[in-house]
Amino acid sequence: MYSRGKQNGQFEYFNTSDIDNYKRLQAIDIKDTVMLRAALREYYNSREEILKKQKKIERKRN
């Protein structure tokens, strides 16, 4: 059992399994965030490449 400190004037106790679950959830959240950032970076990079190609095509037309 761990004590997190006072909540509303009382100490709140919880099991070590709660701590493990919380850490696991944080790890999942961090992984999701990292994967989301990587996916967004890839999306924006590919988008920039497409825009550059479109600009080149437009320049050739003019």
Phi and psi restraints in degrees (value plus and minus 20) as a CYANA .aco file:
   2 TYR   PHI    -141.3  -101.3
   2 TYR   PSI     131.6   171.6
   3 SER   PHI    -127.8   -87.8
   3 SER   PSI     108.3   148.3
   4 ARG   PHI    -107.3   -67.3
   4 ARG   PSI     -35.2     4.8
   5 GLY   PHI      98.7   138.7
   5 GLY   PSI    -197.5  -157.5
   6 LYS   PHI     -98.6   -58.6
   6 LYS   PSI     112.4   152.4
   7 GLN   PHI    -145.1  -105.1
   7 GLN   PSI      97.8   137.8
   8 ASN   PHI      35.7    75.7
   8 ASN   PSI      20.1    60.1
   9 GLY   PHI      61.7   101.7
   9 GLY   PSI     -21.5    18.5
  10 GLN   PHI    -143.8  -103.8
  10 GLN   PSI     130.4   170.4
  11 PHE   PHI     -98.0   -58.0
  11 PHE   PSI     119.5   159.5
  12 GLU   PHI    -125.8   -85.8
  12 GLU   PSI     105.0   145.0
  13 TYR   PHI    -128.9   -88.9
  13 TYR   PSI     125.5   165.5
  14 PHE   PHI    -170.7  -130.7
  14 PHE   PSI     140.1   180.1
  15 ASN   PHI     -97.2   -57.2
  15 ASN   PSI     138.8   178.8
  16 THR   PHI     -83.6   -43.6
  16 THR   PSI     -49.2    -9.2
  17 SER   PHI     -83.7   -43.7
  17 SER   PSI     -52.8   -12.8
  18 ASP   PHI     -83.4   -43.4
  18 ASP   PSI     -60.7   -20.7
  19 ILE   PHI     -84.0   -44.0
  19 ILE   PSI     -65.0   -25.0
  20 ASP   PHI     -80.4   -40.4
  20 ASP   PSI     -63.1   -23.1
  21 ASN   PHI     -83.6   -43.6
  21 ASN   PSI     -60.9   -20.9
  22 TYR   PHI     -83.2   -43.2
  22 TYR   PSI     -64.2   -24.2
  23 LYS   PHI     -83.3   -43.3
  23 LYS   PSI     -59.7   -19.7
  24 ARG   PHI     -83.5   -43.5
  24 ARG   PSI     -63.7   -23.7
  25 LEU   PHI     -83.0   -43.0
  25 LEU   PSI     -60.0   -20.0
  26 GLN   PHI     -82.7   -42.7
  26 GLN   PSI     -62.2   -22.2
  27 ALA   PHI     -82.6   -42.6
  27 ALA   PSI     -62.3   -22.3
  28 ILE   PHI     -82.9   -42.9
  28 ILE   PSI     -64.1   -24.1
  29 ASP   PHI     -80.2   -40.2
  29 ASP   PSI     -62.5   -22.5
  30 ILE   PHI     -85.1   -45.1
  30 ILE   PSI     -64.0   -24.0
  31 LYS   PHI     -80.1   -40.1
  31 LYS   PSI     -65.2   -25.2
  32 ASP   PHI     -80.7   -40.7
  32 ASP   PSI     -61.5   -21.5
  33 THR   PHI     -83.6   -43.6
  33 THR   PSI     -64.5   -24.5
  34 VAL   PHI     -83.5   -43.5
  34 VAL   PSI     -63.8   -23.8
  35 MET   PHI     -85.8   -45.8
  35 MET   PSI     -59.4   -19.4
  36 LEU   PHI     -84.2   -44.2
  36 LEU   PSI     -63.8   -23.8
  37 ARG   PHI     -81.6   -41.6
  37 ARG   PSI     -62.1   -22.1
  38 ALA   PHI     -83.9   -43.9
  38 ALA   PSI     -62.1   -22.1
  39 ALA   PHI     -84.7   -44.7
  39 ALA   PSI     -62.4   -22.4
  40 LEU   PHI     -84.9   -44.9
  40 LEU   PSI     -61.3   -21.3
  41 ARG   PHI     -81.1   -41.1
  41 ARG   PSI     -64.5   -24.5
  42 GLU   PHI     -83.0   -43.0
  42 GLU   PSI     -62.0   -22.0
  43 TYR   PHI     -80.9   -40.9
  43 TYR   PSI     -69.4   -29.4
  44 TYR   PHI     -87.8   -47.8
  44 TYR   PSI     -56.1   -16.1
  45 ASN   PHI     -83.9   -43.9
  45 ASN   PSI     -65.2   -25.2
  46 SER   PHI     -87.3   -47.3
  46 SER   PSI     -54.3   -14.3
  47 ARG   PHI     -84.2   -44.2
  47 ARG   PSI     -62.5   -22.5
  48 GLU   PHI     -83.0   -43.0
  48 GLU   PSI     -60.8   -20.8
  49 GLU   PHI     -81.8   -41.8
  49 GLU   PSI     -63.1   -23.1
  50 ILE   PHI     -82.5   -42.5
  50 ILE   PSI     -63.7   -23.7
  51 LEU   PHI     -82.9   -42.9
  51 LEU   PSI     -59.6   -19.6
  52 LYS   PHI     -83.2   -43.2
  52 LYS   PSI     -62.9   -22.9
  53 LYS   PHI     -83.5   -43.5
  53 LYS   PSI     -60.6   -20.6
  54 GLN   PHI     -83.3   -43.3
  54 GLN   PSI     -60.5   -20.5
  55 LYS   PHI     -84.2   -44.2
  55 LYS   PSI     -59.7   -19.7
  56 LYS   PHI     -82.4   -42.4
  56 LYS   PSI     -63.2   -23.2
  57 ILE   PHI     -82.6   -42.6
  57 ILE   PSI     -63.2   -23.2
  58 GLU   PHI     -83.7   -43.7
  58 GLU   PSI     -58.8   -18.8
  59 ARG   PHI     -84.3   -44.3
  59 ARG   PSI     -59.5   -19.5
  60 LYS   PHI     -85.4   -45.4
  60 LYS   PSI     -55.7   -15.7
  61 ARG   PHI     -87.1   -47.1
  61 ARG   PSI     -57.8   -17.8
